[in-house]
Amino acid sequence: MDRSPLDYLILSLKGMAMGAADVVPGVSGGTIAFISGIYEELIETLNNINFSLLKHLKTEGLKSTWQKANGPFLAALLSGVFVSVISLVKGVEWLLEHQPILLWSFFFGLVLASILYVGKQIKITLTDFKLILAMTIGAVGAYLITTLNPSETSDANLFLFFAGALAICAMILPGISGAFILVIIGAYEPVLEAINTRDFKTILIIGAGAIVGLLSFSKLLKWLFETYHRLTLAVITGFMIGSLNKIWPWKIVLTSRTNSKGEQVPLNEESISPFNFDGDPQLLQAIGLMVFGILIILILENISTKKTY
């Protein structure tokens, strides 16, 4: 696909949006990729990265192999993801600690609008029992995941490798947050600490796991989209519906734990009504940010229907 420099700039911005979403435990970068019109190209591109590329490199050269692998697309997108993760991780940590209601409200609006966006593409009716069942299973499964208690933190190398593989699978699946998977298995803090302290050894271990998971899971996703397109979309929509519990802005802390810095952080939370929230629910600001998140999706949808970058 021929692209202009402006196209690649927009791809990088979409990558930055994906990276920002992946930093937050509860929002999937895959959702951002889906609503911005690049999801299936991303899965197709990842699926085409295999050992046959080495043979192509040997016979056709680097330039031809780079184009065959859709290298410019990946480079633009992943550079945006990388820049976003490195630059925003501290800001997101600060917002999660000091303005959680406003942060979650914005992402709640994003995901809510995304559900409507993906759901429209299925064109489901009340007689489509398989699609309704698939959506229900996805919603229940995602909801149950959001209710799991996080595990204790571990920094063992093998654990971090598999954590990277598992998290990246969730990150490219709309509705499932890779960051939240890291929270559940107790790897979120080591990952954030490694990024903040530039611990390149740990980053490389996690990155290696992520590459293995990414290349493996993309093949499954490609097969699902080719074989069961509407059914896969129904499950994805269900995932996003179930994930709303995790990103609901108003919660009460049921249990806490002490993190690696000696600070008390929530372990298990329960969603409640803003009118039952103990403290300032920031209702007007929260609603405003939800609406802002919805408007962003509507704008992205409008752009993606005109042109897919």
C-alpha positions in Angstrom: 0.0 0.0 0.0 1.4 3.4 -1.1 1.5 5.9 1.8 2.6 9.5 2.0 4.7 10.9 4.8 1.5 12.3 6.3 0.0 8.8 6.3 3.0 7.5 8.3 2.8 10.4 10.7 -0.9 9.5 11.4 0.1 5.9 11.9 2.7 6.9 14.5 0.0 9.0 16.3 -2.2 6.0 16.3 0.7 4.0 17.7 1.1 6.6 20.4 -2.6 6.3 21.3 -2.2 2.5 21.5 0.8 2.8 23.7 -1.0 5.3 26.0 -3.9 2.8 26.3 -1.7 -0.1 27.0 0.0 1.6 30.0 -3.3 1.9 31.8 -4.6 -1.4 33.5 -8.0 -1.7 32.0 -7.7 -0.3 28.4 -6.5 -2.3 25.4 -4.3 -0.9 22.7 -6.0 -3.4 20.5 -9.2 -1.5 20.9 -7.5 1.7 19.7 -6.1 -0.2 16.7 -9.5 -1.6 15.9 -11.4 1.7 16.0 -8.7 3.6 14.1 -9.0 1.2 11.2 -5.6 -0.6 11.3 -6.4 -3.7 13.3 -6.7 -6.3 10.6 -3.7 -4.9 8.7 -1.7 -5.2 12.0 -2.7 -8.8 12.5 -2.0 -9.6 8.8 1.4 -8.0 9.0 2.4 -9.8 12.2 1.2 -13.1 10.8 3.4 -12.7 7.8 6.6 -12.4 9.9 8.0 -15.9 9.8 11.0 -17.9 8.7 10.0 -17.6 5.0 11.1 -14.0 5.3 14.7 -15.2 5.9 14.6 -17.1 2.6 13.1 -14.1 0.9 15.9 -12.0 2.3 18.6 -14.3 1.0 17.1 -14.4 -2.5 15.5 -11.0 -3.0 17.5 -8.7 -0.7 16.8 -6.4 2.2 14.6 -3.8 0.4 12.2 -6.4 -1.1 12.0 -8.2 2.3 11.3 -4.9 4.1 8.4 -4.2 1.8 7.1 -7.8 1.9 7.0 -7.6 5.7 5.1 -4.3 5.6 8.1 -2.8 7.4 7.2 0.8 7.0 3.8 0.2 8.5 5.2 -1.6 11.5 8.1 0.9 12.0 5.7 3.9 12.0 3.2 2.2 14.3 5.7 0.6 16.8 7.8 3.8 17.0 4.6 5.6 18.2 3.9 2.9 20.7 7.5 3.0 22.0 7.6 6.8 22.3 4.2 6.9 24.1 5.1 4.2 26.6 8.4 5.7 27.5 7.1 9.3 27.7 3.7 8.8 29.3 4.3 6.1 31.9 5.2 8.5 34.6 2.3 10.8 33.8 -0.2 7.8 33.8 1.2 6.7 37.1 0.6 10.1 38.6 -2.9 10.3 37.2 -3.7 6.8 38.5 -2.6 8.0 42.0 -3.9 11.5 42.1 -6.8 11.7 39.6 -8.1 8.2 39.1 -11.8 9.1 38.6 -11.0 11.6 35.8 -8.6 9.2 34.1 -10.9 6.2 34.2 -13.8 8.4 33.1 -12.0 9.3 29.9 -11.1 5.7 29.1 -14.6 4.6 30.0 -16.0 6.9 27.3 -13.4 5.6 24.8 -14.3 1.9 25.4 -18.1 2.6 25.6 -18.0 4.2 22.2 -15.7 1.5 20.9 -18.3 -1.1 21.9 -20.9 0.6 19.7 -18.4 1.0 16.9 -17.5 -2.7 16.8 -21.0 -3.9 17.5 -22.3 -2.0 14.5 -20.0 -4.0 12.2 -21.5 -7.3 13.3 -25.1 -6.3 12.2 -26.5 -8.6 14.9 -30.2 -9.4 15.2 -32.2 -11.1 18.0 -32.3 -14.3 15.9 -28.5 -14.6 15.7 -28.3 -16.9 18.7 -24.7 -18.0 18.0 -23.5 -14.3 17.9 -25.5 -13.4 21.0 -24.0 -16.5 22.9 -20.5 -15.6 21.7 -20.9 -12.0 22.9 -22.3 -13.2 26.2 -19.4 -15.6 26.8 -16.9 -12.8 25.9 -18.6 -10.4 28.3 -18.8 -12.9 31.2 -15.2 -14.0 30.7 -13.9 -10.5 30.6 -16.0 -9.5 33.7 -14.7 -12.5 35.7 -11.1 -11.5 34.8 -11.7 -8.0 36.1 -12.8 -9.5 39.5 -9.6 -11.6 40.0 -7.2 -10.6 42.8 -3.7 -9.6 41.7 -0.9 -12.0 42.6 2.2 -11.1 44.5 4.9 -9.5 42.5 7.7 -11.7 41.1 10.8 -10.6 39.2 12.1 -14.1 38.2 13.4 -13.9 34.6 11.3 -16.9 33.3 8.2 -15.4 35.0 8.8 -12.0 33.3 9.3 -13.7 29.9 5.9 -15.4 30.1 4.4 -12.3 31.6 5.5 -10.4 28.5 4.1 -13.1 26.2 0.7 -13.2 28.0 0.4 -9.4 28.2 1.1 -8.7 24.6 -1.6 -11.3 23.6 -4.1 -9.3 25.6 -2.8 -6.0 24.3 -3.6 -6.8 20.7 -7.0 -8.3 21.6 -9.7 -5.5 21.8 -11.3 -5.3 25.2 -8.6 -7.1 27.2 -6.0 -4.9 28.8 -2.4 -6.3 28.7 -1.5 -3.9 31.6 -4.4 -5.4 33.7 -3.2 -8.9 32.9 0.2 -7.8 34.3 -1.6 -6.5 37.4 -3.4 -9.8 37.9 -0.3 -12.0 37.6 1.8 -9.6 39.7 4.1 -8.3 37.0 2.8 -4.7 36.5 5.1 -3.1 39.1 8.3 -4.8 37.9 7.5 -3.8 34.3 6.8 -0.1 35.3 9.9 0.0 37.5 12.1 -1.5 34.7 10.8 1.2 32.3 11.3 4.0 34.8 14.8 3.0 35.9 15.9 2.0 32.3 16.6 -1.6 33.5 17.4 -2.8 30.0 18.0 -6.4 31.0 14.5 -6.8 32.4 13.1 -4.8 29.5 14.8 -7.2 27.0 13.5 -10.3 28.8 9.9 -9.0 28.8 10.3 -7.8 25.2 11.5 -11.2 24.1 8.4 -12.8 25.6 6.3 -10.2 24.0 7.7 -10.9 20.6 7.1 -14.7 20.9 3.6 -14.1 22.2 2.8 -11.5 19.5 3.9 -13.6 16.5 2.2 -16.7 17.9 -1.1 -15.1 18.8 -1.4 -13.1 15.6 -1.7 -16.4 13.6 -4.6 -17.5 15.7 -6.3 -14.1 15.4 -5.8 -14.1 11.6 -7.4 -17.6 11.3 -10.3 -16.5 13.5 -11.0 -13.4 11.4 -10.8 -15.3 8.1 -12.9 -18.3 9.3 -15.3 -16.8 11.8 -15.3 -13.1 11.2 -18.6 -12.1 12.7 -18.3 -14.6 15.5 -14.9 -13.2 16.4 -16.2 -9.6 16.3 -19.1 -10.7 18.6 -16.6 -12.2 21.2 -14.5 -9.0 21.0 -17.5 -6.9 21.6 -18.4 -9.0 24.6 -14.8 -8.7 25.9 -15.1 -4.9 25.8 -18.5 -5.0 27.5 -17.1 -7.1 30.3 -14.1 -4.9 30.7 -16.2 -1.9 31.5 -16.3 -3.1 35.1 -12.6 -2.6 35.5 -12.6 0.9 34.2 -15.7 2.2 36.0 -14.5 5.4 37.6 -16.1 5.0 41.0 -14.9 2.2 43.2 -14.4 1.3 46.9 -11.3 -0.5 48.0 -12.1 -3.9 49.6 -8.5 -5.0 50.4 -5.1 -3.4 50.1 -1.5 -4.5 49.9 2.0 -3.0 50.4 3.9 -2.4 47.1 7.7 -2.5 46.6 8.0 1.1 47.8 6.2 0.4 51.1 3.0 2.2 50.0 -0.5 0.9 50.5 -2.2 0.3 47.1 -5.6 -1.3 46.3 -5.7 -5.0 45.9 -9.3 -5.7 45.3 -12.0 -3.1 44.4 -15.7 -3.0 43.8 -17.6 -0.7 41.4 -20.2 1.5 43.1 -22.6 4.4 42.2 -21.0 7.9 42.1 -23.7 8.9 44.5 -22.4 6.4 47.0 -18.8 7.4 46.6 -17.0 8.4 49.8 -15.5 11.7 48.8 -15.8 14.1 45.8 -17.2 12.0 42.9 -16.2 14.8 40.4 -19.3 13.9 38.6 -19.5 16.8 36.1 -15.8 16.6 35.2 -16.1 12.8 34.9 -19.1 13.0 32.6 -17.4 15.7 30.5 -14.3 13.4 30.0 -16.6 10.5 29.2 -18.2 12.6 26.5 -14.8 13.7 25.3 -13.7 10.1 25.0 -16.8 9.3 23.0 -16.2 12.2 20.7 -12.6 11.0 20.0 -14.0 7.6 18.9 -16.6 9.3 16.7 -13.9 11.4 15.0 -11.6 8.3 14.5 -14.5 6.4 13.1 -15.2 9.2 10.7 -11.6 9.3 9.6 -11.3 5.5 9.2 -14.5 5.3 7.0 -13.0 7.9 4.6 -9.5 6.4 4.5 -7.7 3.5 6.2 -4.0 4.4 6.8 
